[in-house]
Amino acid sequence: MEVKNAVMPNEDQIKEFSEQGEDKPIYMVNLLKFKEKANYPDKRETDLTGEEAYAIYAEEVAGVAGHLEKVGGKPLFGGEVERLMLGEVEDLWDKVAIAMYPSRKAMFQMLNDPDYIVSAQHRVAGLEGQLNIETSLTSSD
């Protein structure tokens, strides 16, 4: 299995994600790898680390600006990666975060909101790359 961190989805991933599936909650598992030093797309000078820049983004998404709340989503978990207990990868991620969205449509709505796009500059500045894994609850009927 080859693992490639990315900061933005490719064209196929965007197309597949935007296709309407069941209108059910999704849980996005984010495996995050930070840059040593933040690097903003607009080339601004900063002394922030990648993790510090991403923390600004996370606070705006889950807190101050309420991007998640606006679409009915919520943060569920965030934590530091300590070690790999099973399996092998060349390099571990730095943090894991899980967020719930009421549907793909809700997440897509958030990603296209102009206010969110302003906040996302901190995400791009801070991330070396990530894996973003869509999951859903299974019923135990």
Secondary structure, 3 states (H helix, E strand, C coil): CCCCCECCCCHHHHHHHHCCCCCCCEEEEEEEEECCCCCCCCCCCCCCCHHHHHHHHHHHHHCCCCHHHHCCCEEEEEEECCCCCCCCCCCCCCEEEEEEECCHHHHHHHHCCHHHHHHHHHHHHHEEEEEEEEECCCCCC
